[in-house]
């Protein structure tokens, strides 16, 4: 709307100067159109330079994510960017199975990091700060300028269970290649049997310490033990 007002007032200002002969009409109309033109131009400039009529609004979203390896292995995948590690891109799935994985944004407004937690399932916590109009008046005035929702900053925190292993996409490719060999498949079968025994032992140990454990508590201990066993297997393959 402000753009329309600015151009309309400029046309009206030019027309009043060039085509209105009566001085009594031309002078006040010229002054009025001049004020409107200067005022609308100033509002437009201030909106772009200082976000006039706007305020910053912060929102936080949380969603469960899955390993992009499309396997049961507890892997936290990332693509190194630069040498500082501050711009690394983290890769994940929003569904248990998907062809093309999702990834965190790589731009000057976004910072992404991993946080190791006691959760048993990975989660992505995204906090965004954007510019929003103060009220309906400014929303109408600046309609079409594209300033509403402008990103100020974004933080992605990928919360992974402590047992997960952080590896690069290159390492993930090496793991997949190794797992496809006949020798690796045989070793995986042996490791799986040993893993089941290790998980059962951990569950029995937890039950011995707390015989009154509920079904959900037993399930939690079992899942945590499975993640730890799988993580040890991944680390062994990466050596």
Residue pairs with C-beta under 8 A, 6 or more apart in sequence:
1 140
1 141
1 142
1 143
1 144
2 40
2 43
2 44
2 47
2 141
2 142
2 145
3 44
3 144
3 145
5 36
5 40
6 37
6 40
6 41
6 44
9 33
9 36
9 37
9 40
10 37
12 29
12 33
12 36
13 30
13 33
13 34
13 37
16 25
16 26
16 29
16 30
16 33
17 26
17 30
20 26
20 29
43 52
43 53
43 141
44 145
46 52
47 53
47 54
47 142
47 145
47 147
48 145
48 147
51 131
51 147
51 150
53 133
53 134
53 137
53 138
53 141
53 142
54 131
54 132
54 133
54 134
54 138
54 147
54 148
55 131
55 132
55 134
56 129
56 130
56 131
56 132
56 152
57 129
57 130
57 131
57 132
58 127
58 128
58 129
59 127
59 128
59 130
60 125
60 126
60 127
60 128
61 125
61 126
61 128
62 123
62 124
62 125
62 126
63 94
63 123
63 124
64 121
64 122
64 123
64 124
65 92
65 93
65 94
65 102
65 122
65 123
65 124
65 158
66 92
66 93
66 94
66 95
66 96
66 122
67 73
67 74
67 75
67 76
67 77
67 92
67 93
67 122
67 164
68 75
68 77
68 91
68 92
68 93
68 101
68 102
69 75
69 77
69 172
69 175
69 176
70 93
70 97
70 98
72 230
73 165
73 175
73 230
73 234
74 161
74 163
74 164
74 165
74 227
74 230
74 231
74 234
75 164
75 165
75 167
75 172
75 234
76 90
76 114
76 122
76 158
76 160
76 164
76 165
76 166
76 167
77 90
77 91
77 92
77 101
77 167
77 168
77 169
77 172
78 88
78 89
78 90
78 91
78 114
78 166
78 167
78 168
78 169
79 88
79 89
79 90
79 91
79 103
79 168
79 169
80 88
80 168
81 87
81 88
81 89
81 106
82 88
86 111
87 106
88 112
89 103
89 104
89 106
89 112
90 103
90 104
90 112
90 114
90 156
90 158
91 101
91 102
91 103
91 169
92 101
92 102
92 103
92 122
92 124
92 158
93 101
93 102
94 102
104 110
104 112
104 156
104 158
105 112
105 154
105 156
109 151
109 152
109 153
109 154
110 153
110 154
110 155
110 156
111 153
111 154
111 155
111 156
112 155
112 156
112 157
112 158
113 155
113 156
113 157
113 158
114 157
114 158
114 159
114 160
114 166
115 157
115 158
115 159
115 160
116 160
116 161
116 162
116 164
117 159
117 160
117 161
117 162
118 161
118 162
119 159
119 160
119 161
120 161
120 220
120 223
120 224
120 227
121 161
122 158
122 159
122 160
122 161
122 164
123 158
123 159
124 156
124 157
124 158
124 159
125 156
125 157
125 158
125 159
126 154
126 155
126 156
126 157
127 154
127 155
127 157
128 151
128 153
128 154
128 155
129 151
129 152
129 153
129 154
130 149
130 150
130 151
130 152
131 147
131 148
131 149
131 150
131 152
132 148
132 149
133 139
133 142
133 148
139 148
142 148
160 166
161 224
161 227
163 224
163 227
163 228
163 230
163 231
164 227
164 231
165 231
165 234
165 235
165 238
167 175
167 234
167 238
171 238
174 238
175 234
175 237
175 238
178 184
178 237
179 185
179 188
179 237
184 237
188 233
191 233
195 226
195 229
195 230
195 233
198 225
198 229
199 222
199 225
199 226
199 229
202 221
202 225
202 228
203 218
203 221
203 222
203 225
206 213
206 217
206 218
206 221
207 213
207 218
210 217
213 221
